[in-house]
């Protein structure tokens, strides 16, 4: 038998022999605490200890106890606390605490705490964080990152502090390492810090600022210029010939031989090796030179 539709706002019933009236919405909330609705429930306030919905769509919602169901959607969801086993999404998800097994965010700005086994997304911007498992993604930014252990294929960190930082490549703008920095290759702006890079020359050559920390592999004379180097800059020169070459004292330069009082041009014998060190002068004008085969 088919049934029709009854649409009413108020209903009158007998209560202890006396007629009483109530709204249908009031009847649903007050008289039937366990009611299954297959359509829509709406109103300013829907209260109860537990609401278990298959789908909730609302402009805003403030839930102080428990909200569970397959899907909860809306413009704004403000939770005091929540355990979400599948997915939370929307324009804004706010609240003091969000916990769960997996949280997958496209972007997030979290000022308090995020905990869970896995937190993944395109961008995560943390003011602070304590992560005991794995933190990964395209971009991880924040004011301070303090890690007990960092292991990654590559990293570009302005500042990293912690007990151990390991990985294939680490690119630091600056660093203060009190223990050990290790890896396949440790490099600075010049190159691998474990080697002395080579600058090979076949004609007369004047030292340049880019030669600092390198060795000049030459078959001809080398000149030490003024106004190029600062105190502490050092360059080695190797004579790759069977004859002598001259290391020339440039204009306004004092080139002093180590362990002697003499200054001026120096002679480097065949297969000789000498190091030039800038020791004083605001414009890098005084140098000391020493080595094997030098006279």
Helices and strands as residue ranges (DSSP letters): E 10-15, E 18-23, H 24-31, E 50-52, E 55-63, E 66-68, E 71-79, E 92-94, E 98-105, E 109-110, E 114-121, E 123-126, E 139-142, E 146-157, E 161-172, E 198-201, E 205-206, G 209-211, E 215-218, E 222-224, E 234-239, E 245-249, E 254-257, E 266-280, E 286-294
